[in-house]
Amino acid sequence: MNGLEGLYLEDIEIGMVGSYAKTVTETDIVMFAGLSGDTNPVHLNQEFAETTMFEGRIAHGMLSAGFISTVLGTRLPGPGTIYLSQNLQFKAPVRIGDTVTAKVTVREIIVPKRRVVLETNCYVGDKCVIAGEAMVMVPSRAAA
């Protein structure tokens, strides 16, 4: 890949894995709140967050889920990939200072439609904090 082209459908195999890791910072949470408009105090206000089931501030779930998009668009399958669908289950909170690793694994290839189904999970250490599945459309050499 040269940074502008990802894998072609013909290059993808079941079981291939791509990943991206990022340590979540205070700045990430504040910027995500500003960009998304989600100013829920569980993300921004420590005193309020201490009164919740989380007993402290947590990162937006969609901030961590965004790291899945990073993998799809830059690593596997990479540039040229078109996101078609995504389902997510938020299993555990992410906190400031946690390193989130998004891991994407190819589960199914639907050649006639140029579609790829991927398992999309995020982890903090060994703990799965987000579980999901995505479908993407991938460029094909046959269509080029």
C-alpha positions as CSV (number, residue, x, y, z in Angstrom):
1,M,0.0,0.0,0.0
2,N,1.3,3.5,-0.9
3,G,-1.0,5.4,1.5
4,L,-3.5,6.1,-1.2
5,E,-4.5,2.6,-2.1
6,G,-5.7,-0.2,0.2
7,L,-6.0,-3.8,-0.4
8,Y,-8.1,-5.0,-3.4
9,L,-10.8,-7.6,-2.8
10,E,-8.6,-10.2,-4.5
11,D,-5.9,-9.6,-1.9
12,I,-8.1,-10.1,1.1
13,E,-8.3,-13.5,2.9
14,I,-10.4,-14.8,5.7
15,G,-8.6,-14.4,9.0
16,M,-6.6,-11.3,8.1
17,V,-6.2,-8.9,11.0
18,G,-5.6,-5.2,11.2
19,S,-5.3,-3.1,14.4
20,Y,-4.8,0.4,15.7
21,A,-4.0,1.5,19.3
22,K,-4.5,4.9,20.9
23,T,-4.2,6.1,24.5
24,V,-7.3,8.2,25.3
25,T,-6.5,11.6,26.8
26,E,-8.5,14.4,28.4
27,T,-8.0,16.4,25.3
28,D,-9.5,13.6,23.1
29,I,-12.6,13.5,25.3
30,V,-13.1,17.3,25.3
31,M,-12.5,17.6,21.6
32,F,-14.9,14.7,20.8
33,A,-17.5,16.4,23.0
34,G,-17.0,19.6,21.0
35,L,-17.1,17.9,17.6
36,S,-20.0,15.6,18.3
37,G,-22.0,17.9,20.5
38,D,-22.3,15.1,23.1
39,T,-21.6,17.0,26.3
40,N,-23.1,14.4,28.7
41,P,-21.6,15.2,32.1
42,V,-20.5,11.6,32.6
43,H,-17.7,12.4,30.1
44,L,-16.9,15.9,31.2
45,N,-17.8,16.5,34.9
46,Q,-15.9,14.4,37.5
47,E,-18.3,15.3,40.4
48,F,-21.3,14.3,38.4
49,A,-19.6,11.2,37.0
50,E,-18.7,10.0,40.5
51,T,-22.5,9.8,41.3
52,T,-23.0,7.3,38.4
53,M,-22.5,3.6,38.2
54,F,-19.1,4.3,36.6
55,E,-17.9,6.2,39.7
56,G,-15.9,8.6,37.5
57,R,-15.6,10.0,34.1
58,I,-15.6,7.7,31.0
59,A,-14.8,8.3,27.4
60,H,-17.6,8.5,24.8
61,G,-18.3,5.0,23.5
62,M,-18.2,6.4,19.9
63,L,-14.8,7.8,20.5
64,S,-13.4,4.3,20.9
65,A,-15.6,3.0,18.2
66,G,-14.0,5.5,15.9
67,F,-10.8,3.6,16.1
68,I,-12.4,0.8,14.2
69,S,-13.0,3.3,11.4
70,T,-9.3,4.1,11.6
71,V,-8.4,0.4,10.9
72,L,-10.9,0.1,8.1
73,G,-9.9,3.2,6.3
74,T,-6.1,3.1,6.8
75,R,-5.0,-0.5,7.4
76,L,-7.5,-3.3,6.6
77,P,-8.8,-3.1,4.0
78,G,-7.4,0.4,3.9
79,P,-7.8,3.5,1.6
80,G,-10.7,3.1,-0.9
81,T,-12.8,1.1,1.6
82,I,-16.4,2.2,1.9
83,Y,-18.2,1.6,5.3
84,L,-21.6,0.1,4.7
85,S,-22.8,-1.0,8.2
86,Q,-21.6,-1.4,11.7
87,N,-23.1,-2.9,14.8
88,L,-21.6,-2.4,18.3
89,Q,-22.0,-3.7,21.8
90,F,-20.5,-1.5,24.5
91,K,-19.2,-4.0,27.1
92,A,-17.1,-1.9,29.5
93,P,-16.1,1.8,30.0
94,V,-13.0,3.4,28.7
95,R,-11.3,5.9,31.0
96,I,-8.7,8.7,30.5
97,G,-5.3,7.0,30.2
98,D,-6.6,3.7,28.9
99,T,-5.0,2.4,25.7
100,V,-7.7,1.2,23.3
101,T,-6.7,-1.3,20.6
102,A,-9.2,-1.7,17.8
103,K,-8.8,-5.1,16.1
104,V,-10.5,-6.0,12.9
105,T,-10.6,-9.5,11.6
106,V,-11.9,-10.6,8.1
107,R,-14.8,-13.1,8.6
108,E,-16.5,-13.4,5.2
109,I,-15.8,-12.2,1.6
110,I,-18.8,-11.8,-0.7
111,V,-17.0,-11.6,-4.1
112,P,-19.9,-10.8,-6.4
113,K,-20.9,-7.7,-4.4
114,R,-17.3,-6.7,-3.4
115,R,-18.3,-6.9,0.2
116,V,-16.2,-7.9,3.2
117,V,-17.7,-8.8,6.6
118,L,-15.4,-8.1,9.6
119,E,-15.4,-8.7,13.3
120,T,-14.7,-5.3,14.9
121,N,-13.6,-5.4,18.5
122,C,-11.9,-2.9,20.8
123,Y,-9.8,-3.9,23.8
124,V,-8.2,-2.3,26.9
125,G,-5.5,-4.8,27.7
126,D,-7.2,-8.2,27.4
127,K,-10.6,-6.9,28.2
128,C,-13.1,-6.5,25.3
129,V,-14.7,-3.1,25.7
130,I,-16.6,-3.0,22.3
131,A,-17.7,-6.0,20.2
132,G,-19.1,-5.6,16.8
133,E,-19.3,-6.5,13.1
134,A,-19.0,-4.3,10.1
135,M,-19.6,-4.7,6.4
136,V,-17.5,-2.8,3.9
137,M,-17.3,-2.4,0.1
138,V,-13.7,-2.9,-1.2
139,P,-12.3,-2.0,-4.6
140,S,-11.7,-4.9,-7.0
141,R,-9.0,-5.2,-9.7
142,A,-11.7,-6.8,-11.9
143,A,-13.8,-3.6,-11.7
144,A,-10.8,-1.3,-12.3
